[in-house]
């Protein structure tokens, strides 16, 4: 219950930070230190305001990497979420930051981590669109998502 309430608070307070994306110099989903592969948009009803995105996030560097946020011009809010089960009931929580160890890979996948888009632009998500992954010590990494 506490987590659910916290999540609601974040939804209400969440500020849109696409500005950092626009000024980023990094154009590829692969840059010094990070590679994003197997990007997949989960199937959702067209009318749904939410979308989940999965991928594998590889830390190619020999230092730990800290993912601190995500943004997209195709949605009003974007968050890192993690799904989990409580007594057989699926829940999800907001992840403030996610540390990927040196040379490690974290899979964003059903039942686990995902990027959650909220308030999607229903036309934009029918075409290729971008998300921006924000790391503590890297420029925003742009990732192309295909419908
Ligand atoms: Cu979610």
Backbone and ligand atoms as CSV (ligand in chain L), in Angstrom:
chain,resi,resn,atom,element,x,y,z
A,1,UNK,N,N,0.842,-1.216,0.000
A,1,UNK,CA,C,0.000,0.000,0.000
A,1,UNK,C,C,0.862,1.246,0.000
A,2,UNK,N,N,1.903,1.209,0.806
A,2,UNK,CA,C,2.799,2.366,0.844
A,2,UNK,C,C,3.409,2.619,-0.524
A,3,UNK,N,N,3.821,1.524,-1.151
A,3,UNK,CA,C,4.439,1.677,-2.468
A,3,UNK,C,C,3.447,2.252,-3.471
A,4,UNK,N,N,2.210,1.777,-3.393
A,4,UNK,CA,C,1.192,2.261,-4.327
A,4,UNK,C,C,0.977,3.763,-4.134
A,5,UNK,N,N,0.925,4.188,-2.881
A,5,UNK,CA,C,0.695,5.602,-2.615
A,5,UNK,C,C,1.882,6.448,-3.076
A,6,UNK,N,N,3.056,5.918,-2.844
A,6,UNK,CA,C,4.262,6.629,-3.279
A,6,UNK,C,C,4.235,6.790,-4.796
A,7,UNK,N,N,3.836,5.707,-5.445
A,7,UNK,CA,C,3.763,5.725,-6.893
A,7,UNK,C,C,2.797,6.805,-7.375
A,8,UNK,N,N,1.647,6.902,-6.708
A,8,UNK,CA,C,0.671,7.925,-7.090
A,8,UNK,C,C,1.264,9.322,-6.912
A,9,UNK,N,N,1.980,9.505,-5.810
A,9,UNK,CA,C,2.590,10.795,-5.551
A,9,UNK,C,C,3.554,11.181,-6.653
A,10,UNK,N,N,4.309,10.207,-7.080
A,10,UNK,CA,C,5.288,10.482,-8.133
A,10,UNK,C,C,4.574,10.809,-9.438
A,11,UNK,N,N,3.496,10.086,-9.677
A,11,UNK,CA,C,2.724,10.359,-10.896
A,11,UNK,C,C,2.255,11.809,-10.917
A,12,UNK,N,N,1.809,12.267,-9.752
A,12,UNK,CA,C,1.270,13.625,-9.697
A,12,UNK,C,C,2.376,14.676,-9.764
A,13,UNK,N,N,3.488,14.359,-9.128
A,13,UNK,CA,C,4.550,15.348,-9.024
A,13,UNK,C,C,5.540,15.284,-10.182
A,14,UNK,N,N,5.527,14.158,-10.866
A,14,UNK,CA,C,6.568,13.910,-11.881
A,14,UNK,C,C,6.679,15.053,-12.873
A,15,UNK,N,N,7.859,15.557,-13.027
A,15,UNK,CA,C,8.045,16.644,-13.992
A,15,UNK,C,C,8.615,16.075,-15.275
A,16,UNK,N,N,8.232,16.659,-16.324
A,16,UNK,CA,C,8.681,16.164,-17.628
A,16,UNK,C,C,10.041,16.761,-17.949
A,17,UNK,N,N,10.979,15.875,-18.257
A,17,UNK,CA,C,12.358,16.344,-18.400
A,17,UNK,C,C,12.907,16.063,-19.786
A,18,UNK,N,N,12.109,16.336,-20.769
A,18,UNK,CA,C,12.572,16.030,-22.117
A,18,UNK,C,C,13.659,17.002,-22.573
A,19,UNK,N,N,13.792,18.134,-21.908
A,19,UNK,CA,C,14.805,19.121,-22.280
A,19,UNK,C,C,16.201,18.524,-22.397
A,20,UNK,N,N,16.526,17.674,-21.438
A,20,UNK,CA,C,17.862,17.085,-21.448
A,20,UNK,C,C,18.058,16.252,-22.706
A,21,UNK,N,N,16.980,15.699,-23.189
A,21,UNK,CA,C,17.069,14.889,-24.401
A,21,UNK,C,C,17.449,15.773,-25.600
A,22,UNK,N,N,16.788,16.895,-25.700
A,22,UNK,CA,C,16.964,17.746,-26.874
A,22,UNK,C,C,18.398,18.255,-27.004
A,23,UNK,N,N,19.074,18.389,-25.888
A,23,UNK,CA,C,20.425,18.927,-25.949
A,23,UNK,C,C,21.495,17.831,-25.922
A,24,UNK,N,N,21.029,16.577,-25.877
A,24,UNK,CA,C,22.012,15.488,-25.796
A,24,UNK,C,C,22.825,15.393,-27.086
A,25,UNK,N,N,24.056,15.016,-26.944
A,25,UNK,CA,C,24.913,14.883,-28.125
A,25,UNK,C,C,24.945,13.458,-28.641
A,26,UNK,N,N,24.399,12.577,-27.836
A,26,UNK,CA,C,24.506,11.160,-28.163
A,26,UNK,C,C,23.335,10.721,-29.049
A,27,UNK,N,N,23.618,10.328,-30.264
A,27,UNK,CA,C,22.556,9.969,-31.201
A,27,UNK,C,C,22.287,8.482,-31.303
A,28,UNK,N,N,23.118,7.669,-30.727
A,28,UNK,CA,C,22.990,6.229,-30.932
A,28,UNK,C,C,22.552,5.537,-29.659
A,29,UNK,N,N,21.971,4.345,-29.829
A,29,UNK,CA,C,21.614,3.567,-28.653
A,29,UNK,C,C,22.855,2.845,-28.129
A,30,UNK,N,N,23.941,2.956,-28.856
A,30,UNK,CA,C,25.191,2.386,-28.384
A,30,UNK,C,C,26.201,3.530,-28.304
A,31,UNK,N,N,26.750,3.752,-27.130
A,31,UNK,CA,C,27.720,4.828,-26.976
A,31,UNK,C,C,28.820,4.303,-26.082
A,32,UNK,N,N,29.786,5.121,-25.826
A,32,UNK,CA,C,30.849,4.700,-24.921
A,32,UNK,C,C,30.220,4.241,-23.632
A,33,UNK,N,N,30.304,2.999,-23.347
A,33,UNK,CA,C,29.853,2.527,-22.041
A,33,UNK,C,C,28.543,1.791,-21.998
A,34,UNK,N,N,27.647,2.060,-22.935
A,34,UNK,CA,C,26.321,1.427,-22.829
A,34,UNK,C,C,25.808,0.968,-24.194
A,35,UNK,N,N,25.161,-0.179,-24.186
A,35,UNK,CA,C,24.530,-0.680,-25.398
A,35,UNK,C,C,23.142,-1.193,-25.050
A,36,UNK,N,N,22.171,-0.862,-25.927
A,36,UNK,CA,C,20.789,-1.272,-25.687
A,36,UNK,C,C,20.355,-2.147,-26.855
A,37,UNK,N,N,19.978,-3.370,-26.570
A,37,UNK,CA,C,19.612,-4.304,-27.641
A,37,UNK,C,C,18.260,-4.944,-27.355
A,38,UNK,N,N,17.704,-5.600,-28.394
A,38,UNK,CA,C,16.414,-6.309,-28.292
A,38,UNK,C,C,15.312,-5.387,-27.741
A,39,UNK,N,N,15.209,-4.216,-28.332
A,39,UNK,CA,C,14.180,-3.262,-27.890
A,39,UNK,C,C,12.814,-3.730,-28.382
A,40,UNK,N,N,11.859,-3.775,-27.479
A,40,UNK,CA,C,10.548,-4.303,-27.837
A,40,UNK,C,C,9.444,-3.520,-27.136
A,41,UNK,N,N,8.450,-3.137,-27.905
A,41,UNK,CA,C,7.273,-2.475,-27.346
A,41,UNK,C,C,6.228,-3.541,-27.038
A,42,UNK,N,N,5.776,-3.611,-25.794
A,42,UNK,CA,C,4.758,-4.613,-25.429
A,42,UNK,C,C,3.450,-4.304,-26.141
A,43,UNK,N,N,2.748,-5.348,-26.522
A,43,UNK,CA,C,1.454,-5.156,-27.166
A,43,UNK,C,C,0.462,-4.580,-26.148
A,44,UNK,N,N,-0.228,-3.517,-26.553
A,44,UNK,CA,C,-1.241,-2.895,-25.697
A,44,UNK,C,C,-2.420,-2.513,-26.565
A,45,UNK,N,N,-3.604,-2.464,-25.967
A,45,UNK,CA,C,-4.754,-1.958,-26.740
A,45,UNK,C,C,-4.472,-0.526,-27.201
A,46,UNK,N,N,-4.892,-0.207,-28.410
A,46,UNK,CA,C,-4.670,1.143,-28.955
A,46,UNK,C,C,-5.147,2.238,-28.012
A,47,UNK,N,N,-6.264,1.967,-27.306
A,47,UNK,CA,C,-6.866,3.005,-26.464
A,47,UNK,C,C,-6.121,3.215,-25.147
A,48,UNK,N,N,-5.230,2.289,-24.808
A,48,UNK,CA,C,-4.538,2.402,-23.519
A,48,UNK,C,C,-3.611,3.613,-23.498
A,49,UNK,N,N,-3.594,4.362,-22.375
A,49,UNK,CA,C,-2.679,5.508,-22.263
A,49,UNK,C,C,-1.272,5.090,-21.852
A,50,UNK,N,N,-1.073,3.785,-21.641
A,50,UNK,CA,C,0.226,3.319,-21.163
A,50,UNK,C,C,0.853,2.333,-22.131
A,51,UNK,N,N,2.187,2.294,-22.103
A,51,UNK,CA,C,2.925,1.308,-22.895
A,51,UNK,C,C,4.124,0.857,-22.069
A,52,UNK,N,N,4.461,-0.417,-22.209
A,52,UNK,CA,C,5.669,-0.942,-21.570
A,52,UNK,C,C,6.708,-1.248,-22.650
A,53,UNK,N,N,7.958,-0.978,-22.327
A,53,UNK,CA,C,9.050,-1.210,-23.272
A,53,UNK,C,C,10.108,-2.086,-22.595
A,54,UNK,N,N,10.565,-3.065,-23.347
A,54,UNK,CA,C,11.574,-4.011,-22.845
A,54,UNK,C,C,12.831,-3.919,-23.696
A,55,UNK,N,N,13.964,-4.249,-23.100
A,55,UNK,CA,C,15.246,-4.311,-23.814
A,55,UNK,C,C,16.286,-4.908,-22.893
A,56,UNK,N,N,17.442,-5.150,-23.459
A,56,UNK,CA,C,18.586,-5.553,-22.635
A,56,UNK,C,C,19.558,-4.394,-22.608
A,57,UNK,N,N,19.982,-4.063,-21.415
A,57,UNK,CA,C,20.863,-2.919,-21.197
A,57,UNK,C,C,22.234,-3.440,-20.766
A,58,UNK,N,N,23.207,-3.190,-21.635
A,58,UNK,CA,C,24.555,-3.713,-21.370
A,58,UNK,C,C,25.489,-2.602,-20.931
A,59,UNK,N,N,26.135,-2.828,-19.843
A,59,UNK,CA,C,27.190,-1.921,-19.402
A,59,UNK,C,C,28.509,-2.442,-19.961
A,60,UNK,N,N,29.025,-1.757,-20.960
A,60,UNK,CA,C,30.243,-2.219,-21.624
A,60,UNK,C,C,31.493,-1.748,-20.888
A,61,UNK,N,N,31.321,-0.844,-19.959
A,61,UNK,CA,C,32.480,-0.233,-19.313
A,61,UNK,C,C,32.941,-1.050,-18.109
A,62,UNK,N,N,34.050,-0.653,-17.550
A,62,UNK,CA,C,34.528,-1.358,-16.359
A,62,UNK,C,C,34.224,-0.576,-15.080
A,63,UNK,N,N,33.206,0.295,-15.187
A,63,UNK,CA,C,32.711,0.981,-13.989
A,63,UNK,C,C,31.213,0.721,-13.888
A,64,UNK,N,N,30.664,0.814,-12.692
A,64,UNK,CA,C,29.223,0.630,-12.617
A,64,UNK,C,C,28.516,1.826,-13.241
A,65,UNK,N,N,27.310,1.540,-13.722
A,65,UNK,CA,C,26.534,2.526,-14.456
A,65,UNK,C,C,25.218,2.681,-13.701
A,66,UNK,N,N,24.768,3.923,-13.542
A,66,UNK,CA,C,23.531,4.135,-12.787
A,66,UNK,C,C,22.485,4.797,-13.694
A,67,UNK,N,N,21.428,4.050,-13.965
A,67,UNK,CA,C,20.300,4.565,-14.738
A,67,UNK,C,C,19.406,5.345,-13.774
A,68,UNK,N,N,19.182,6.621,-14.067
A,68,UNK,CA,C,18.443,7.466,-13.124
A,68,UNK,C,C,17.071,7.902,-13.637
A,69,UNK,N,N,16.812,7.666,-14.908
A,69,UNK,CA,C,15.511,8.078,-15.410
A,69,UNK,C,C,15.358,7.802,-16.876
A,70,UNK,N,N,14.155,8.091,-17.359
A,70,UNK,CA,C,13.843,7.846,-18.763
A,70,UNK,C,C,12.846,8.900,-19.201
A,71,UNK,N,N,12.859,9.231,-20.485
A,71,UNK,CA,C,11.935,10.230,-21.003
A,71,UNK,C,C,11.560,9.849,-22.427
A,72,UNK,N,N,10.505,10.453,-22.934
A,72,UNK,CA,C,10.131,10.199,-24.328
A,72,UNK,C,C,9.266,11.337,-24.842
A,73,UNK,N,N,9.486,11.750,-26.091
A,73,UNK,CA,C,8.604,12.758,-26.683
A,73,UNK,C,C,7.246,12.165,-27.072
A,74,UNK,N,N,7.088,10.847,-26.916
A,74,UNK,CA,C,5.826,10.198,-27.280
A,74,UNK,C,C,4.899,10.009,-26.090
A,75,UNK,N,N,5.314,10.507,-24.907
A,75,UNK,CA,C,4.488,10.317,-23.717
A,75,UNK,C,C,4.667,11.492,-22.759
A,76,UNK,N,N,3.657,11.721,-21.918
A,76,UNK,CA,C,3.762,12.805,-20.944
A,76,UNK,C,C,4.698,12.435,-19.805
A,77,UNK,N,N,4.704,11.160,-19.422
A,77,UNK,CA,C,5.599,10.708,-18.361
A,77,UNK,C,C,6.240,9.387,-18.760
A,78,UNK,N,N,7.435,9.199,-18.312
A,78,UNK,CA,C,8.103,7.908,-18.513
A,78,UNK,C,C,8.833,7.568,-17.227
A,79,UNK,N,N,8.800,6.304,-16.876
A,79,UNK,CA,C,9.411,5.859,-15.614
A,79,UNK,C,C,10.036,4.494,-15.799
A,80,UNK,N,N,10.979,4.212,-14.908
A,80,UNK,CA,C,11.499,2.854,-14.798
A,80,UNK,C,C,10.628,2.152,-13.766
A,81,UNK,N,N,10.090,1.015,-14.151
A,81,UNK,CA,C,9.244,0.227,-13.262
A,81,UNK,C,C,9.800,-1.174,-13.111
A,82,UNK,N,N,9.379,-1.819,-12.047
A,82,UNK,CA,C,9.662,-3.241,-11.890
A,82,UNK,C,C,8.372,-3.940,-11.494
A,83,UNK,N,N,8.033,-4.994,-12.224
A,83,UNK,CA,C,6.859,-5.810,-11.893
A,83,UNK,C,C,7.278,-6.902,-10.928
A,84,UNK,N,N,6.373,-7.256,-10.048
A,84,UNK,CA,C,6.629,-8.361,-9.120
A,84,UNK,C,C,5.289,-8.949,-8.693
A,85,UNK,N,N,5.343,-10.119,-8.108
A,85,UNK,CA,C,4.122,-10.808,-7.697
A,85,UNK,C,C,3.995,-10.792,-6.181
A,86,UNK,N,N,2.791,-10.508,-5.691
A,86,UNK,CA,C,2.493,-10.653,-4.263
A,86,UNK,C,C,1.260,-11.539,-4.169
A,87,UNK,N,N,1.421,-12.724,-3.604
A,87,UNK,CA,C,0.314,-13.690,-3.499
A,87,UNK,C,C,-0.376,-13.882,-4.846
A,88,UNK,N,N,0.409,-13.988,-5.878
A,88,UNK,CA,C,-0.143,-14.259,-7.197
A,88,UNK,C,C,-0.717,-13.043,-7.902
A,89,UNK,N,N,-0.639,-11.886,-7.269
A,89,UNK,CA,C,-1.173,-10.669,-7.889
A,89,UNK,C,C,-0.019,-9.829,-8.435
A,90,UNK,N,N,-0.098,-9.449,-9.694
A,90,UNK,CA,C,0.971,-8.662,-10.320
A,90,UNK,C,C,0.904,-7.213,-9.851
A,91,UNK,N,N,2.043,-6.702,-9.424
A,91,UNK,CA,C,2.130,-5.295,-9.013
A,91,UNK,C,C,3.332,-4.683,-9.708
A,92,UNK,N,N,3.426,-3.371,-9.659
A,92,UNK,CA,C,4.658,-2.761,-10.128
A,92,UNK,C,C,5.021,-1.559,-9.296
A,93,UNK,N,N,6.309,-1.324,-9.238
A,93,UNK,CA,C,6.807,-0.211,-8.444
A,93,UNK,C,C,7.738,0.645,-9.291
A,94,UNK,N,N,7.833,1.886,-8.874
A,94,UNK,CA,C,8.737,2.827,-9.528
A,94,UNK,C,C,10.144,2.599,-8.998
A,95,UNK,N,N,11.108,2.541,-9.891
A,95,UNK,CA,C,12.505,2.376,-9.511
A,95,UNK,C,C,13.200,3.731,-9.672
A,96,UNK,N,N,13.732,4.235,-8.590
A,96,UNK,CA,C,14.377,5.563,-8.626
A,96,UNK,C,C,15.676,5.528,-9.417
A,97,UNK,N,N,16.455,4.486,-9.196
A,97,UNK,CA,C,17.689,4.344,-9.961
A,97,UNK,C,C,18.075,2.871,-9.973
A,98,UNK,N,N,18.788,2.516,-11.007
A,98,UNK,CA,C,19.138,1.113,-11.210
A,98,UNK,C,C,20.620,1.047,-11.539
A,99,UNK,N,N,21.354,0.319,-10.711
A,99,UNK,CA,C,22.798,0.211,-10.910
A,99,UNK,C,C,23.121,-1.053,-11.695
A,100,UNK,N,N,23.891,-0.876,-12.756
A,100,UNK,CA,C,24.331,-2.019,-13.562
A,100,UNK,C,C,25.824,-2.168,-13.340
A,101,UNK,N,N,26.218,-3.312,-12.849
A,101,UNK,CA,C,27.631,-3.531,-12.531
A,101,UNK,C,C,28.494,-3.503,-13.791
A,102,UNK,N,N,29.754,-3.285,-13.605
A,102,UNK,CA,C,30.694,-3.266,-14.728
A,102,UNK,C,C,30.551,-4.535,-15.553
A,103,UNK,N,N,30.469,-4.340,-16.875
A,103,UNK,CA,C,30.400,-5.456,-17.841
A,103,UNK,C,C,29.162,-6.334,-17.672
A,104,UNK,N,N,28.166,-5.841,-16.955
A,104,UNK,CA,C,26.972,-6.644,-16.696
A,104,UNK,C,C,25.829,-6.234,-17.641
A,105,UNK,N,N,24.814,-7.083,-17.719
A,105,UNK,CA,C,23.624,-6.796,-18.527
A,105,UNK,C,C,22.399,-6.927,-17.639
A,106,UNK,N,N,21.478,-5.962,-17.756
A,106,UNK,CA,C,20.198,-6.065,-17.051
A,106,UNK,C,C,19.101,-6.198,-18.104
A,107,UNK,N,N,18.282,-7.215,-17.945
A,107,UNK,CA,C,17.183,-7.426,-18.885
A,107,UNK,C,C,15.917,-6.744,-18.391
A,108,UNK,N,N,15.391,-5.890,-19.241
A,108,UNK,CA,C,14.060,-5.336,-19.025
A,108,UNK,C,C,13.125,-6.291,-19.756
A,109,UNK,N,N,12.216,-6.924,-19.021
A,109,UNK,CA,C,11.424,-8.009,-19.600
A,109,UNK,C,C,10.113,-8.145,-18.835
A,110,UNK,N,N,9.114,-8.825,-19.446
A,110,UNK,CA,C,7.844,-9.030,-18.740
A,110,UNK,C,C,8.085,-9.658,-17.369
A,111,UNK,N,N,7.390,-9.159,-16.358
A,111,UNK,CA,C,7.544,-9.679,-15.003
A,111,UNK,C,C,8.720,-9.093,-14.259
A,112,UNK,N,N,9.408,-8.147,-14.867
A,112,UNK,CA,C,10.588,-7.574,-14.229
A,112,UNK,C,C,10.672,-6.077,-14.562
A,113,UNK,N,N,11.864,-5.615,-14.816
A,113,UNK,CA,C,12.023,-4.201,-15.144
A,113,UNK,C,C,11.375,-3.872,-16.487
A,114,UNK,N,N,10.858,-2.673,-16.600
A,114,UNK,CA,C,10.379,-2.159,-17.885
A,114,UNK,C,C,10.376,-0.642,-17.835
A,115,UNK,N,N,10.383,-0.060,-19.004
A,115,UNK,CA,C,10.131,1.374,-19.101
A,115,UNK,C,C,8.634,1.523,-19.280
A,116,UNK,N,N,8.016,2.342,-18.433
A,116,UNK,CA,C,6.586,2.554,-18.513
A,116,UNK,C,C,6.332,3.952,-19.060
A,117,UNK,N,N,5.620,4.012,-20.159
A,117,UNK,CA,C,5.186,5.309,-20.689
A,117,UNK,C,C,3.759,5.548,-20.237
A,118,UNK,N,N,3.478,6.765,-19.773
A,118,UNK,CA,C,2.130,7.112,-19.324
A,118,UNK,C,C,1.673,8.369,-20.058
A,119,UNK,N,N,0.427,8.378,-20.424
A,119,UNK,CA,C,-0.084,9.511,-21.184
A,119,UNK,C,C,0.541,9.545,-22.571
A,120,UNK,N,N,0.506,8.392,-23.238
A,120,UNK,CA,C,1.154,8.326,-24.556
A,120,UNK,C,C,0.374,9.127,-25.600
A,121,UNK,N,N,1.109,9.620,-26.551
A,121,UNK,CA,C,0.516,10.198,-27.752
A,121,UNK,C,C,0.187,9.007,-28.660
A,122,UNK,N,N,-1.099,8.728,-28.809
A,122,UNK,CA,C,-1.501,7.481,-29.476
A,122,UNK,C,C,-1.073,7.430,-30.944
A,123,UNK,N,N,-0.901,8.569,-31.572
A,123,UNK,CA,C,-0.405,8.573,-32.958
A,123,UNK,C,C,1.098,8.308,-32.982
A,124,UNK,N,N,1.823,8.959,-32.085
A,124,UNK,CA,C,3.288,8.801,-32.080
A,124,UNK,C,C,3.727,7.375,-31.786
A,125,UNK,N,N,2.997,6.680,-30.911
A,125,UNK,CA,C,3.433,5.321,-30.573
A,125,UNK,C,C,3.022,4.296,-31.633
A,126,UNK,N,N,2.322,4.746,-32.663
A,126,UNK,CA,C,2.020,3.843,-33.782
A,126,UNK,C,C,3.162,3.823,-34.787
A,127,UNK,N,N,4.091,4.750,-34.633
A,127,UNK,CA,C,5.247,4.847,-35.529
A,127,UNK,C,C,6.511,4.668,-34.686
A,128,UNK,N,N,7.658,4.637,-35.376
A,128,UNK,CA,C,8.916,4.592,-34.633
A,128,UNK,C,C,8.997,5.835,-33.742
A,129,UNK,N,N,9.425,5.636,-32.513
A,129,UNK,CA,C,9.615,6.784,-31.624
A,129,UNK,C,C,10.827,6.528,-30.746
A,130,UNK,N,N,11.248,7.563,-30.060
A,130,UNK,CA,C,12.456,7.445,-29.256
A,130,UNK,C,C,12.148,7.518,-27.766
A,131,UNK,N,N,12.992,6.846,-27.005
A,131,UNK,CA,C,13.044,7.104,-25.573
A,131,UNK,C,C,14.474,7.534,-25.259
A,132,UNK,N,N,14.638,8.255,-24.190
A,132,UNK,CA,C,15.964,8.678,-23.759
A,132,UNK,C,C,16.268,8.066,-22.402
A,133,UNK,N,N,17.382,7.356,-22.318
A,133,UNK,CA,C,17.797,6.773,-21.029
A,133,UNK,C,C,18.796,7.720,-20.390
A,134,UNK,N,N,18.519,8.074,-19.148
A,134,UNK,CA,C,19.354,9.045,-18.424
A,134,UNK,C,C,20.233,8.321,-17.421
A,135,UNK,N,N,21.523,8.506,-17.585
A,135,UNK,CA,C,22.487,7.881,-16.676
A,135,UNK,C,C,23.192,8.954,-15.871
A,136,UNK,N,N,23.699,8.545,-14.725
A,136,UNK,CA,C,24.346,9.480,-13.828
A,136,UNK,C,C,25.516,10.209,-14.495
A,137,UNK,N,N,26.306,9.502,-15.283
A,137,UNK,CA,C,27.555,10.088,-15.771
A,137,UNK,C,C,27.725,9.985,-17.283
A,138,UNK,N,N,26.588,9.912,-17.993
A,138,UNK,CA,C,26.652,9.835,-19.450
A,138,UNK,C,C,25.646,10.810,-20.032
A,139,UNK,N,N,25.853,11.215,-21.281
A,139,UNK,CA,C,24.782,11.963,-21.945
A,139,UNK,C,C,23.560,11.052,-22.113
A,140,UNK,N,N,22.416,11.643,-22.351
A,140,UNK,CA,C,21.205,10.854,-22.569
A,140,UNK,C,C,21.428,9.902,-23.739
A,141,UNK,N,N,21.077,8.660,-23.543
A,141,UNK,CA,C,21.213,7.657,-24.601
A,141,UNK,C,C,19.861,7.475,-25.267
A,142,UNK,N,N,19.810,7.785,-26.552
A,142,UNK,CA,C,18.551,7.653,-27.280
A,142,UNK,C,C,18.394,6.232,-27.780
A,143,UNK,N,N,17.167,5.733,-27.639
A,143,UNK,CA,C,16.863,4.376,-28.078
A,143,UNK,C,C,15.623,4.444,-28.971
A,144,UNK,N,N,15.716,3.854,-30.161
A,144,UNK,CA,C,14.581,3.831,-31.076
A,144,UNK,C,C,13.668,2.655,-30.735
A,145,UNK,N,N,12.364,2.939,-30.642
A,145,UNK,CA,C,11.378,1.895,-30.362
A,145,UNK,C,C,10.484,1.752,-31.581
A,146,UNK,N,N,10.303,0.515,-32.036
A,146,UNK,CA,C,9.451,0.272,-33.203
A,146,UNK,C,C,8.112,-0.313,-32.748
A,147,UNK,N,N,7.023,0.095,-33.380
A,147,UNK,CA,C,5.704,-0.402,-32.960
A,147,UNK,C,C,5.543,-1.904,-33.255
L,1,CU,CU,CU,4.881,-0.351,-15.202
